[in-house]
């Protein structure tokens, strides 16, 4: 799978890249809102999306992907924000799943693979 990783924390980004790479996937990392917005114009099998980003909000990226670009790419939100309203907003905007940090790389892989296979 070609997976867009939108994550500004270097430690979390490294874990994601290693886990996805070891599972045979092709992760592409972007670390800020402007880079993510540009990358969303390309075709991805899935997106892993952080909510707090330099230069903007992850929920705005999700809104852009669904409403402006009209894409149904599976999105798993991976965030340190544990408030129910953030989870509810992400799911209402079309995210397939919402994981909070710290997270299990294995659980993330299973979610991504399940949602991509369901497309």
Phi and psi restraints in degrees (range 20) as a CNS / XPLOR table:
assign (resid 1 and name C) (resid 2 and name N)
       (resid 2 and name CA) (resid 2 and name C) 1.0 -93.3 20.0 2
assign (resid 2 and name N) (resid 2 and name CA)
       (resid 2 and name C) (resid 3 and name N) 1.0 115.6 20.0 2
assign (resid 2 and name C) (resid 3 and name N)
       (resid 3 and name CA) (resid 3 and name C) 1.0 -120.8 20.0 2
assign (resid 3 and name N) (resid 3 and name CA)
       (resid 3 and name C) (resid 4 and name N) 1.0 125.1 20.0 2
assign (resid 3 and name C) (resid 4 and name N)
       (resid 4 and name CA) (resid 4 and name C) 1.0 -84.6 20.0 2
assign (resid 4 and name N) (resid 4 and name CA)
       (resid 4 and name C) (resid 5 and name N) 1.0 121.9 20.0 2
assign (resid 4 and name C) (resid 5 and name N)
       (resid 5 and name CA) (resid 5 and name C) 1.0 -103.2 20.0 2
assign (resid 5 and name N) (resid 5 and name CA)
       (resid 5 and name C) (resid 6 and name N) 1.0 120.4 20.0 2
assign (resid 5 and name C) (resid 6 and name N)
       (resid 6 and name CA) (resid 6 and name C) 1.0 -112.5 20.0 2
assign (resid 6 and name N) (resid 6 and name CA)
       (resid 6 and name C) (resid 7 and name N) 1.0 97.5 20.0 2
assign (resid 6 and name C) (resid 7 and name N)
       (resid 7 and name CA) (resid 7 and name C) 1.0 -152.6 20.0 2
assign (resid 7 and name N) (resid 7 and name CA)
       (resid 7 and name C) (resid 8 and name N) 1.0 126.0 20.0 2
assign (resid 7 and name C) (resid 8 and name N)
       (resid 8 and name CA) (resid 8 and name C) 1.0 -94.7 20.0 2
assign (resid 8 and name N) (resid 8 and name CA)
       (resid 8 and name C) (resid 9 and name N) 1.0 -16.0 20.0 2
assign (resid 8 and name C) (resid 9 and name N)
       (resid 9 and name CA) (resid 9 and name C) 1.0 -81.0 20.0 2
assign (resid 9 and name N) (resid 9 and name CA)
       (resid 9 and name C) (resid 10 and name N) 1.0 116.8 20.0 2
assign (resid 9 and name C) (resid 10 and name N)
       (resid 10 and name CA) (resid 10 and name C) 1.0 -59.3 20.0 2
assign (resid 10 and name N) (resid 10 and name CA)
       (resid 10 and name C) (resid 11 and name N) 1.0 -37.2 20.0 2
assign (resid 10 and name C) (resid 11 and name N)
       (resid 11 and name CA) (resid 11 and name C) 1.0 -67.2 20.0 2
assign (resid 11 and name N) (resid 11 and name CA)
       (resid 11 and name C) (resid 12 and name N) 1.0 -45.2 20.0 2
assign (resid 11 and name C) (resid 12 and name N)
       (resid 12 and name CA) (resid 12 and name C) 1.0 -66.3 20.0 2
assign (resid 12 and name N) (resid 12 and name CA)
       (resid 12 and name C) (resid 13 and name N) 1.0 -41.2 20.0 2
assign (resid 12 and name C) (resid 13 and name N)
       (resid 13 and name CA) (resid 13 and name C) 1.0 -58.8 20.0 2
assign (resid 13 and name N) (resid 13 and name CA)
       (resid 13 and name C) (resid 14 and name N) 1.0 -42.9 20.0 2
assign (resid 13 and name C) (resid 14 and name N)
       (resid 14 and name CA) (resid 14 and name C) 1.0 -63.7 20.0 2
assign (resid 14 and name N) (resid 14 and name CA)
       (resid 14 and name C) (resid 15 and name N) 1.0 -44.0 20.0 2
assign (resid 14 and name C) (resid 15 and name N)
       (resid 15 and name CA) (resid 15 and name C) 1.0 -59.7 20.0 2
assign (resid 15 and name N) (resid 15 and name CA)
       (resid 15 and name C) (resid 16 and name N) 1.0 -45.2 20.0 2
assign (resid 15 and name C) (resid 16 and name N)
       (resid 16 and name CA) (resid 16 and name C) 1.0 -62.1 20.0 2
assign (resid 16 and name N) (resid 16 and name CA)
       (resid 16 and name C) (resid 17 and name N) 1.0 -47.5 20.0 2
assign (resid 16 and name C) (resid 17 and name N)
       (resid 17 and name CA) (resid 17 and name C) 1.0 -60.9 20.0 2
assign (resid 17 and name N) (resid 17 and name CA)
       (resid 17 and name C) (resid 18 and name N) 1.0 -44.3 20.0 2
assign (resid 17 and name C) (resid 18 and name N)
       (resid 18 and name CA) (resid 18 and name C) 1.0 -64.6 20.0 2
assign (resid 18 and name N) (resid 18 and name CA)
       (resid 18 and name C) (resid 19 and name N) 1.0 -48.3 20.0 2
assign (resid 18 and name C) (resid 19 and name N)
       (resid 19 and name CA) (resid 19 and name C) 1.0 -62.4 20.0 2
assign (resid 19 and name N) (resid 19 and name CA)
       (resid 19 and name C) (resid 20 and name N) 1.0 -45.8 20.0 2
assign (resid 19 and name C) (resid 20 and name N)
       (resid 20 and name CA) (resid 20 and name C) 1.0 -69.7 20.0 2
assign (resid 20 and name N) (resid 20 and name CA)
       (resid 20 and name C) (resid 21 and name N) 1.0 -40.3 20.0 2
assign (resid 20 and name C) (resid 21 and name N)
       (resid 21 and name CA) (resid 21 and name C) 1.0 -63.2 20.0 2
assign (resid 21 and name N) (resid 21 and name CA)
       (resid 21 and name C) (resid 22 and name N) 1.0 -43.8 20.0 2
assign (resid 21 and name C) (resid 22 and name N)
       (resid 22 and name CA) (resid 22 and name C) 1.0 -63.7 20.0 2
assign (resid 22 and name N) (resid 22 and name CA)
       (resid 22 and name C) (resid 23 and name N) 1.0 -28.7 20.0 2
assign (resid 22 and name C) (resid 23 and name N)
       (resid 23 and name CA) (resid 23 and name C) 1.0 -84.0 20.0 2
assign (resid 23 and name N) (resid 23 and name CA)
       (resid 23 and name C) (resid 24 and name N) 1.0 2.6 20.0 2
assign (resid 23 and name C) (resid 24 and name N)
       (resid 24 and name CA) (resid 24 and name C) 1.0 89.9 20.0 2
assign (resid 24 and name N) (resid 24 and name CA)
       (resid 24 and name C) (resid 25 and name N) 1.0 12.0 20.0 2
assign (resid 24 and name C) (resid 25 and name N)
       (resid 25 and name CA) (resid 25 and name C) 1.0 -96.3 20.0 2
assign (resid 25 and name N) (resid 25 and name CA)
       (resid 25 and name C) (resid 26 and name N) 1.0 165.9 20.0 2
assign (resid 25 and name C) (resid 26 and name N)
       (resid 26 and name CA) (resid 26 and name C) 1.0 -112.5 20.0 2
assign (resid 26 and name N) (resid 26 and name CA)
       (resid 26 and name C) (resid 27 and name N) 1.0 90.9 20.0 2
assign (resid 26 and name C) (resid 27 and name N)
       (resid 27 and name CA) (resid 27 and name C) 1.0 -80.1 20.0 2
assign (resid 27 and name N) (resid 27 and name CA)
       (resid 27 and name C) (resid 28 and name N) 1.0 144.8 20.0 2
assign (resid 27 and name C) (resid 28 and name N)
       (resid 28 and name CA) (resid 28 and name C) 1.0 -127.5 20.0 2
assign (resid 28 and name N) (resid 28 and name CA)
       (resid 28 and name C) (resid 29 and name N) 1.0 117.2 20.0 2
assign (resid 28 and name C) (resid 29 and name N)
       (resid 29 and name CA) (resid 29 and name C) 1.0 -96.7 20.0 2
assign (resid 29 and name N) (resid 29 and name CA)
       (resid 29 and name C) (resid 30 and name N) 1.0 133.2 20.0 2
assign (resid 29 and name C) (resid 30 and name N)
       (resid 30 and name CA) (resid 30 and name C) 1.0 -128.0 20.0 2
assign (resid 30 and name N) (resid 30 and name CA)
       (resid 30 and name C) (resid 31 and name N) 1.0 147.5 20.0 2
assign (resid 30 and name C) (resid 31 and name N)
       (resid 31 and name CA) (resid 31 and name C) 1.0 -115.2 20.0 2
assign (resid 31 and name N) (resid 31 and name CA)
       (resid 31 and name C) (resid 32 and name N) 1.0 0.8 20.0 2
assign (resid 31 and name C) (resid 32 and name N)
       (resid 32 and name CA) (resid 32 and name C) 1.0 -147.7 20.0 2
assign (resid 32 and name N) (resid 32 and name CA)
       (resid 32 and name C) (resid 33 and name N) 1.0 167.7 20.0 2
assign (resid 32 and name C) (resid 33 and name N)
       (resid 33 and name CA) (resid 33 and name C) 1.0 -59.1 20.0 2
assign (resid 33 and name N) (resid 33 and name CA)
       (resid 33 and name C) (resid 34 and name N) 1.0 -50.9 20.0 2
assign (resid 33 and name C) (resid 34 and name N)
       (resid 34 and name CA) (resid 34 and name C) 1.0 -60.5 20.0 2
assign (resid 34 and name N) (resid 34 and name CA)
       (resid 34 and name C) (resid 35 and name N) 1.0 -41.0 20.0 2
assign (resid 34 and name C) (resid 35 and name N)
       (resid 35 and name CA) (resid 35 and name C) 1.0 -66.3 20.0 2
assign (resid 35 and name N) (resid 35 and name CA)
       (resid 35 and name C) (resid 36 and name N) 1.0 -39.2 20.0 2
assign (resid 35 and name C) (resid 36 and name N)
       (resid 36 and name CA) (resid 36 and name C) 1.0 -66.2 20.0 2
assign (resid 36 and name N) (resid 36 and name CA)
       (resid 36 and name C) (resid 37 and name N) 1.0 -43.4 20.0 2
assign (resid 36 and name C) (resid 37 and name N)
       (resid 37 and name CA) (resid 37 and name C) 1.0 -60.2 20.0 2
assign (resid 37 and name N) (resid 37 and name CA)
       (resid 37 and name C) (resid 38 and name N) 1.0 -42.3 20.0 2
assign (resid 37 and name C) (resid 38 and name N)
       (resid 38 and name CA) (resid 38 and name C) 1.0 -66.2 20.0 2
assign (resid 38 and name N) (resid 38 and name CA)
       (resid 38 and name C) (resid 39 and name N) 1.0 -41.2 20.0 2
assign (resid 38 and name C) (resid 39 and name N)
       (resid 39 and name CA) (resid 39 and name C) 1.0 -68.2 20.0 2
assign (resid 39 and name N) (resid 39 and name CA)
       (resid 39 and name C) (resid 40 and name N) 1.0 -29.5 20.0 2
assign (resid 39 and name C) (resid 40 and name N)
       (resid 40 and name CA) (resid 40 and name C) 1.0 -63.8 20.0 2
assign (resid 40 and name N) (resid 40 and name CA)
       (resid 40 and name C) (resid 41 and name N) 1.0 -19.9 20.0 2
assign (resid 40 and name C) (resid 41 and name N)
       (resid 41 and name CA) (resid 41 and name C) 1.0 -68.4 20.0 2
assign (resid 41 and name N) (resid 41 and name CA)
       (resid 41 and name C) (resid 42 and name N) 1.0 -22.6 20.0 2
assign (resid 41 and name C) (resid 42 and name N)
       (resid 42 and name CA) (resid 42 and name C) 1.0 -82.3 20.0 2
assign (resid 42 and name N) (resid 42 and name CA)
       (resid 42 and name C) (resid 43 and name N) 1.0 168.5 20.0 2
assign (resid 42 and name C) (resid 43 and name N)
       (resid 43 and name CA) (resid 43 and name C) 1.0 -90.8 20.0 2
assign (resid 43 and name N) (resid 43 and name CA)
       (resid 43 and name C) (resid 44 and name N) 1.0 129.9 20.0 2
assign (resid 43 and name C) (resid 44 and name N)
       (resid 44 and name CA) (resid 44 and name C) 1.0 -127.9 20.0 2
assign (resid 44 and name N) (resid 44 and name CA)
       (resid 44 and name C) (resid 45 and name N) 1.0 152.7 20.0 2
assign (resid 44 and name C) (resid 45 and name N)
       (resid 45 and name CA) (resid 45 and name C) 1.0 -77.7 20.0 2
assign (resid 45 and name N) (resid 45 and name CA)
       (resid 45 and name C) (resid 46 and name N) 1.0 -29.7 20.0 2
assign (resid 45 and name C) (resid 46 and name N)
       (resid 46 and name CA) (resid 46 and name C) 1.0 -162.4 20.0 2
assign (resid 46 and name N) (resid 46 and name CA)
       (resid 46 and name C) (resid 47 and name N) 1.0 163.4 20.0 2
assign (resid 46 and name C) (resid 47 and name N)
       (resid 47 and name CA) (resid 47 and name C) 1.0 -131.0 20.0 2
assign (resid 47 and name N) (resid 47 and name CA)
       (resid 47 and name C) (resid 48 and name N) 1.0 133.8 20.0 2
assign (resid 47 and name C) (resid 48 and name N)
       (resid 48 and name CA) (resid 48 and name C) 1.0 -108.1 20.0 2
assign (resid 48 and name N) (resid 48 and name CA)
       (resid 48 and name C) (resid 49 and name N) 1.0 120.6 20.0 2
assign (resid 48 and name C) (resid 49 and name N)
       (resid 49 and name CA) (resid 49 and name C) 1.0 -123.5 20.0 2
assign (resid 49 and name N) (resid 49 and name CA)
       (resid 49 and name C) (resid 50 and name N) 1.0 120.7 20.0 2
assign (resid 49 and name C) (resid 50 and name N)
       (resid 50 and name CA) (resid 50 and name C) 1.0 -83.0 20.0 2
assign (resid 50 and name N) (resid 50 and name CA)
       (resid 50 and name C) (resid 51 and name N) 1.0 155.2 20.0 2
assign (resid 50 and name C) (resid 51 and name N)
       (resid 51 and name CA) (resid 51 and name C) 1.0 -95.0 20.0 2
assign (resid 51 and name N) (resid 51 and name CA)
       (resid 51 and name C) (resid 52 and name N) 1.0 -36.0 20.0 2
assign (resid 51 and name C) (resid 52 and name N)
       (resid 52 and name CA) (resid 52 and name C) 1.0 -96.5 20.0 2
assign (resid 52 and name N) (resid 52 and name CA)
       (resid 52 and name C) (resid 53 and name N) 1.0 111.6 20.0 2
assign (resid 52 and name C) (resid 53 and name N)
       (resid 53 and name CA) (resid 53 and name C) 1.0 -131.3 20.0 2
assign (resid 53 and name N) (resid 53 and name CA)
       (resid 53 and name C) (resid 54 and name N) 1.0 150.1 20.0 2
assign (resid 53 and name C) (resid 54 and name N)
       (resid 54 and name CA) (resid 54 and name C) 1.0 -61.7 20.0 2
assign (resid 54 and name N) (resid 54 and name CA)
       (resid 54 and name C) (resid 55 and name N) 1.0 127.0 20.0 2
assign (resid 54 and name C) (resid 55 and name N)
       (resid 55 and name CA) (resid 55 and name C) 1.0 91.6 20.0 2
assign (resid 55 and name N) (resid 55 and name CA)
       (resid 55 and name C) (resid 56 and name N) 1.0 -2.2 20.0 2
assign (resid 55 and name C) (resid 56 and name N)
       (resid 56 and name CA) (resid 56 and name C) 1.0 166.3 20.0 2
assign (resid 56 and name N) (resid 56 and name CA)
       (resid 56 and name C) (resid 57 and name N) 1.0 -176.5 20.0 2
assign (resid 56 and name C) (resid 57 and name N)
       (resid 57 and name CA) (resid 57 and name C) 1.0 -109.5 20.0 2
assign (resid 57 and name N) (resid 57 and name CA)
       (resid 57 and name C) (resid 58 and name N) 1.0 141.1 20.0 2
assign (resid 57 and name C) (resid 58 and name N)
       (resid 58 and name CA) (resid 58 and name C) 1.0 -61.5 20.0 2
assign (resid 58 and name N) (resid 58 and name CA)
       (resid 58 and name C) (resid 59 and name N) 1.0 -34.7 20.0 2
assign (resid 58 and name C) (resid 59 and name N)
       (resid 59 and name CA) (resid 59 and name C) 1.0 -63.2 20.0 2
assign (resid 59 and name N) (resid 59 and name CA)
       (resid 59 and name C) (resid 60 and name N) 1.0 -33.7 20.0 2
assign (resid 59 and name C) (resid 60 and name N)
       (resid 60 and name CA) (resid 60 and name C) 1.0 -66.9 20.0 2
assign (resid 60 and name N) (resid 60 and name CA)
       (resid 60 and name C) (resid 61 and name N) 1.0 -34.5 20.0 2
assign (resid 60 and name C) (resid 61 and name N)
       (resid 61 and name CA) (resid 61 and name C) 1.0 -66.4 20.0 2
assign (resid 61 and name N) (resid 61 and name CA)
       (resid 61 and name C) (resid 62 and name N) 1.0 -41.5 20.0 2
assign (resid 61 and name C) (resid 62 and name N)
       (resid 62 and name CA) (resid 62 and name C) 1.0 -63.9 20.0 2
assign (resid 62 and name N) (resid 62 and name CA)
       (resid 62 and name C) (resid 63 and name N) 1.0 -42.7 20.0 2
assign (resid 62 and name C) (resid 63 and name N)
       (resid 63 and name CA) (resid 63 and name C) 1.0 -60.2 20.0 2
assign (resid 63 and name N) (resid 63 and name CA)
       (resid 63 and name C) (resid 64 and name N) 1.0 -44.1 20.0 2
assign (resid 63 and name C) (resid 64 and name N)
       (resid 64 and name CA) (resid 64 and name C) 1.0 -60.6 20.0 2
assign (resid 64 and name N) (resid 64 and name CA)
       (resid 64 and name C) (resid 65 and name N) 1.0 -45.6 20.0 2
assign (resid 64 and name C) (resid 65 and name N)
       (resid 65 and name CA) (resid 65 and name C) 1.0 -61.4 20.0 2
assign (resid 65 and name N) (resid 65 and name CA)
       (resid 65 and name C) (resid 66 and name N) 1.0 -45.8 20.0 2
assign (resid 65 and name C) (resid 66 and name N)
       (resid 66 and name CA) (resid 66 and name C) 1.0 -79.8 20.0 2
assign (resid 66 and name N) (resid 66 and name CA)
       (resid 66 and name C) (resid 67 and name N) 1.0 -48.1 20.0 2
assign (resid 66 and name C) (resid 67 and name N)
       (resid 67 and name CA) (resid 67 and name C) 1.0 -89.1 20.0 2
assign (resid 67 and name N) (resid 67 and name CA)
       (resid 67 and name C) (resid 68 and name N) 1.0 -43.4 20.0 2
assign (resid 67 and name C) (resid 68 and name N)
       (resid 68 and name CA) (resid 68 and name C) 1.0 -86.3 20.0 2
assign (resid 68 and name N) (resid 68 and name CA)
       (resid 68 and name C) (resid 69 and name N) 1.0 -41.9 20.0 2
assign (resid 68 and name C) (resid 69 and name N)
       (resid 69 and name CA) (resid 69 and name C) 1.0 -88.9 20.0 2
assign (resid 69 and name N) (resid 69 and name CA)
       (resid 69 and name C) (resid 70 and name N) 1.0 -18.7 20.0 2
assign (resid 69 and name C) (resid 70 and name N)
       (resid 70 and name CA) (resid 70 and name C) 1.0 65.5 20.0 2
assign (resid 70 and name N) (resid 70 and name CA)
       (resid 70 and name C) (resid 71 and name N) 1.0 30.5 20.0 2
assign (resid 70 and name C) (resid 71 and name N)
       (resid 71 and name CA) (resid 71 and name C) 1.0 -97.9 20.0 2
assign (resid 71 and name N) (resid 71 and name CA)
       (resid 71 and name C) (resid 72 and name N) 1.0 145.5 20.0 2
assign (resid 71 and name C) (resid 72 and name N)
       (resid 72 and name CA) (resid 72 and name C) 1.0 -106.8 20.0 2
assign (resid 72 and name N) (resid 72 and name CA)
       (resid 72 and name C) (resid 73 and name N) 1.0 23.6 20.0 2
assign (resid 72 and name C) (resid 73 and name N)
       (resid 73 and name CA) (resid 73 and name C) 1.0 -53.0 20.0 2
assign (resid 73 and name N) (resid 73 and name CA)
       (resid 73 and name C) (resid 74 and name N) 1.0 130.5 20.0 2
assign (resid 73 and name C) (resid 74 and name N)
       (resid 74 and name CA) (resid 74 and name C) 1.0 -60.2 20.0 2
assign (resid 74 and name N) (resid 74 and name CA)
       (resid 74 and name C) (resid 75 and name N) 1.0 134.2 20.0 2
assign (resid 74 and name C) (resid 75 and name N)
       (resid 75 and name CA) (resid 75 and name C) 1.0 -126.0 20.0 2
assign (resid 75 and name N) (resid 75 and name CA)
       (resid 75 and name C) (resid 76 and name N) 1.0 128.2 20.0 2
assign (resid 75 and name C) (resid 76 and name N)
       (resid 76 and name CA) (resid 76 and name C) 1.0 -112.4 20.0 2
assign (resid 76 and name N) (resid 76 and name CA)
       (resid 76 and name C) (resid 77 and name N) 1.0 118.0 20.0 2
assign (resid 76 and name C) (resid 77 and name N)
       (resid 77 and name CA) (resid 77 and name C) 1.0 -81.8 20.0 2
assign (resid 77 and name N) (resid 77 and name CA)
       (resid 77 and name C) (resid 78 and name N) 1.0 132.1 20.0 2
assign (resid 77 and name C) (resid 78 and name N)
       (resid 78 and name CA) (resid 78 and name C) 1.0 -126.2 20.0 2
assign (resid 78 and name N) (resid 78 and name CA)
       (resid 78 and name C) (resid 79 and name N) 1.0 107.4 20.0 2
assign (resid 78 and name C) (resid 79 and name N)
       (resid 79 and name CA) (resid 79 and name C) 1.0 -141.6 20.0 2
assign (resid 79 and name N) (resid 79 and name CA)
       (resid 79 and name C) (resid 80 and name N) 1.0 153.8 20.0 2
assign (resid 79 and name C) (resid 80 and name N)
       (resid 80 and name CA) (resid 80 and name C) 1.0 -83.2 20.0 2
assign (resid 80 and name N) (resid 80 and name CA)
       (resid 80 and name C) (resid 81 and name N) 1.0 -8.8 20.0 2
assign (resid 80 and name C) (resid 81 and name N)
       (resid 81 and name CA) (resid 81 and name C) 1.0 -80.2 20.0 2
assign (resid 81 and name N) (resid 81 and name CA)
       (resid 81 and name C) (resid 82 and name N) 1.0 117.2 20.0 2
assign (resid 81 and name C) (resid 82 and name N)
       (resid 82 and name CA) (resid 82 and name C) 1.0 -103.8 20.0 2
assign (resid 82 and name N) (resid 82 and name CA)
       (resid 82 and name C) (resid 83 and name N) 1.0 2.7 20.0 2
assign (resid 82 and name C) (resid 83 and name N)
       (resid 83 and name CA) (resid 83 and name C) 1.0 -67.6 20.0 2
assign (resid 83 and name N) (resid 83 and name CA)
       (resid 83 and name C) (resid 84 and name N) 1.0 139.6 20.0 2
assign (resid 83 and name C) (resid 84 and name N)
       (resid 84 and name CA) (resid 84 and name C) 1.0 -59.4 20.0 2
assign (resid 84 and name N) (resid 84 and name CA)
       (resid 84 and name C) (resid 85 and name N) 1.0 -34.7 20.0 2
assign (resid 84 and name C) (resid 85 and name N)
       (resid 85 and name CA) (resid 85 and name C) 1.0 -64.5 20.0 2
assign (resid 85 and name N) (resid 85 and name CA)
       (resid 85 and name C) (resid 86 and name N) 1.0 -35.9 20.0 2
assign (resid 85 and name C) (resid 86 and name N)
       (resid 86 and name CA) (resid 86 and name C) 1.0 -65.5 20.0 2
assign (resid 86 and name N) (resid 86 and name CA)
       (resid 86 and name C) (resid 87 and name N) 1.0 -43.4 20.0 2
assign (resid 86 and name C) (resid 87 and name N)
       (resid 87 and name CA) (resid 87 and name C) 1.0 -63.1 20.0 2
assign (resid 87 and name N) (resid 87 and name CA)
       (resid 87 and name C) (resid 88 and name N) 1.0 -46.0 20.0 2
assign (resid 87 and name C) (resid 88 and name N)
       (resid 88 and name CA) (resid 88 and name C) 1.0 -61.8 20.0 2
assign (resid 88 and name N) (resid 88 and name CA)
       (resid 88 and name C) (resid 89 and name N) 1.0 -42.3 20.0 2
assign (resid 88 and name C) (resid 89 and name N)
       (resid 89 and name CA) (resid 89 and name C) 1.0 -63.1 20.0 2
assign (resid 89 and name N) (resid 89 and name CA)
       (resid 89 and name C) (resid 90 and name N) 1.0 -45.6 20.0 2
assign (resid 89 and name C) (resid 90 and name N)
       (resid 90 and name CA) (resid 90 and name C) 1.0 -61.1 20.0 2
assign (resid 90 and name N) (resid 90 and name CA)
       (resid 90 and name C) (resid 91 and name N) 1.0 -44.8 20.0 2
assign (resid 90 and name C) (resid 91 and name N)
       (resid 91 and name CA) (resid 91 and name C) 1.0 -68.1 20.0 2
assign (resid 91 and name N) (resid 91 and name CA)
       (resid 91 and name C) (resid 92 and name N) 1.0 -37.9 20.0 2
assign (resid 91 and name C) (resid 92 and name N)
       (resid 92 and name CA) (resid 92 and name C) 1.0 -64.6 20.0 2
assign (resid 92 and name N) (resid 92 and name CA)
       (resid 92 and name C) (resid 93 and name N) 1.0 -31.6 20.0 2
assign (resid 92 and name C) (resid 93 and name N)
       (resid 93 and name CA) (resid 93 and name C) 1.0 -82.3 20.0 2
assign (resid 93 and name N) (resid 93 and name CA)
       (resid 93 and name C) (resid 94 and name N) 1.0 -4.2 20.0 2
assign (resid 93 and name C) (resid 94 and name N)
       (resid 94 and name CA) (resid 94 and name C) 1.0 111.6 20.0 2
assign (resid 94 and name N) (resid 94 and name CA)
       (resid 94 and name C) (resid 95 and name N) 1.0 9.8 20.0 2
assign (resid 94 and name C) (resid 95 and name N)
       (resid 95 and name CA) (resid 95 and name C) 1.0 -68.1 20.0 2
assign (resid 95 and name N) (resid 95 and name CA)
       (resid 95 and name C) (resid 96 and name N) 1.0 143.5 20.0 2
assign (resid 95 and name C) (resid 96 and name N)
       (resid 96 and name CA) (resid 96 and name C) 1.0 -81.2 20.0 2
assign (resid 96 and name N) (resid 96 and name CA)
       (resid 96 and name C) (resid 97 and name N) 1.0 -28.4 20.0 2
assign (resid 96 and name C) (resid 97 and name N)
       (resid 97 and name CA) (resid 97 and name C) 1.0 -155.9 20.0 2
assign (resid 97 and name N) (resid 97 and name CA)
       (resid 97 and name C) (resid 98 and name N) 1.0 160.6 20.0 2
assign (resid 97 and name C) (resid 98 and name N)
       (resid 98 and name CA) (resid 98 and name C) 1.0 -135.6 20.0 2
assign (resid 98 and name N) (resid 98 and name CA)
       (resid 98 and name C) (resid 99 and name N) 1.0 113.9 20.0 2
assign (resid 98 and name C) (resid 99 and name N)
       (resid 99 and name CA) (resid 99 and name C) 1.0 -111.0 20.0 2
assign (resid 99 and name N) (resid 99 and name CA)
       (resid 99 and name C) (resid 100 and name N) 1.0 142.4 20.0 2
assign (resid 99 and name C) (resid 100 and name N)
       (resid 100 and name CA) (resid 100 and name C) 1.0 -103.8 20.0 2
assign (resid 100 and name N) (resid 100 and name CA)
       (resid 100 and name C) (resid 101 and name N) 1.0 151.3 20.0 2
assign (resid 100 and name C) (resid 101 and name N)
       (resid 101 and name CA) (resid 101 and name C) 1.0 -85.9 20.0 2
assign (resid 101 and name N) (resid 101 and name CA)
       (resid 101 and name C) (resid 102 and name N) 1.0 142.4 20.0 2
assign (resid 101 and name C) (resid 102 and name N)
       (resid 102 and name CA) (resid 102 and name C) 1.0 -69.1 20.0 2
assign (resid 102 and name N) (resid 102 and name CA)
       (resid 102 and name C) (resid 103 and name N) 1.0 156.2 20.0 2
assign (resid 102 and name C) (resid 103 and name N)
       (resid 103 and name CA) (resid 103 and name C) 1.0 -133.7 20.0 2
assign (resid 103 and name N) (resid 103 and name CA)
       (resid 103 and name C) (resid 104 and name N) 1.0 165.8 20.0 2
assign (resid 103 and name C) (resid 104 and name N)
       (resid 104 and name CA) (resid 104 and name C) 1.0 -97.1 20.0 2
assign (resid 104 and name N) (resid 104 and name CA)
       (resid 104 and name C) (resid 105 and name N) 1.0 117.6 20.0 2
assign (resid 104 and name C) (resid 105 and name N)
       (resid 105 and name CA) (resid 105 and name C) 1.0 -56.5 20.0 2
assign (resid 105 and name N) (resid 105 and name CA)
       (resid 105 and name C) (resid 106 and name N) 1.0 -35.6 20.0 2
assign (resid 105 and name C) (resid 106 and name N)
       (resid 106 and name CA) (resid 106 and name C) 1.0 -64.1 20.0 2
assign (resid 106 and name N) (resid 106 and name CA)
       (resid 106 and name C) (resid 107 and name N) 1.0 -41.5 20.0 2
assign (resid 106 and name C) (resid 107 and name N)
       (resid 107 and name CA) (resid 107 and name C) 1.0 -64.3 20.0 2
assign (resid 107 and name N) (resid 107 and name CA)
       (resid 107 and name C) (resid 108 and name N) 1.0 -41.8 20.0 2
assign (resid 107 and name C) (resid 108 and name N)
       (resid 108 and name CA) (resid 108 and name C) 1.0 -60.8 20.0 2
assign (resid 108 and name N) (resid 108 and name CA)
       (resid 108 and name C) (resid 109 and name N) 1.0 -45.3 20.0 2
assign (resid 108 and name C) (resid 109 and name N)
       (resid 109 and name CA) (resid 109 and name C) 1.0 -59.6 20.0 2
assign (resid 109 and name N) (resid 109 and name CA)
       (resid 109 and name C) (resid 110 and name N) 1.0 -45.0 20.0 2
assign (resid 109 and name C) (resid 110 and name N)
       (resid 110 and name CA) (resid 110 and name C) 1.0 -61.0 20.0 2
assign (resid 110 and name N) (resid 110 and name CA)
       (resid 110 and name C) (resid 111 and name N) 1.0 -43.3 20.0 2
assign (resid 110 and name C) (resid 111 and name N)
       (resid 111 and name CA) (resid 111 and name C) 1.0 -61.8 20.0 2
assign (resid 111 and name N) (resid 111 and name CA)
       (resid 111 and name C) (resid 112 and name N) 1.0 -48.4 20.0 2
assign (resid 111 and name C) (resid 112 and name N)
       (resid 112 and name CA) (resid 112 and name C) 1.0 -59.1 20.0 2
assign (resid 112 and name N) (resid 112 and name CA)
       (resid 112 and name C) (resid 113 and name N) 1.0 -49.2 20.0 2
assign (resid 112 and name C) (resid 113 and name N)
       (resid 113 and name CA) (resid 113 and name C) 1.0 -63.6 20.0 2
assign (resid 113 and name N) (resid 113 and name CA)
       (resid 113 and name C) (resid 114 and name N) 1.0 -39.9 20.0 2
assign (resid 113 and name C) (resid 114 and name N)
       (resid 114 and name CA) (resid 114 and name C) 1.0 -64.4 20.0 2
assign (resid 114 and name N) (resid 114 and name CA)
       (resid 114 and name C) (resid 115 and name N) 1.0 -44.7 20.0 2
assign (resid 114 and name C) (resid 115 and name N)
       (resid 115 and name CA) (resid 115 and name C) 1.0 -73.5 20.0 2
assign (resid 115 and name N) (resid 115 and name CA)
       (resid 115 and name C) (resid 116 and name N) 1.0 -32.3 20.0 2
assign (resid 115 and name C) (resid 116 and name N)
       (resid 116 and name CA) (resid 116 and name C) 1.0 -70.3 20.0 2
assign (resid 116 and name N) (resid 116 and name CA)
       (resid 116 and name C) (resid 117 and name N) 1.0 -40.1 20.0 2
assign (resid 116 and name C) (resid 117 and name N)
       (resid 117 and name CA) (resid 117 and name C) 1.0 -65.2 20.0 2
assign (resid 117 and name N) (resid 117 and name CA)
       (resid 117 and name C) (resid 118 and name N) 1.0 -29.2 20.0 2
assign (resid 117 and name C) (resid 118 and name N)
       (resid 118 and name CA) (resid 118 and name C) 1.0 -77.3 20.0 2
assign (resid 118 and name N) (resid 118 and name CA)
       (resid 118 and name C) (resid 119 and name N) 1.0 -12.1 20.0 2
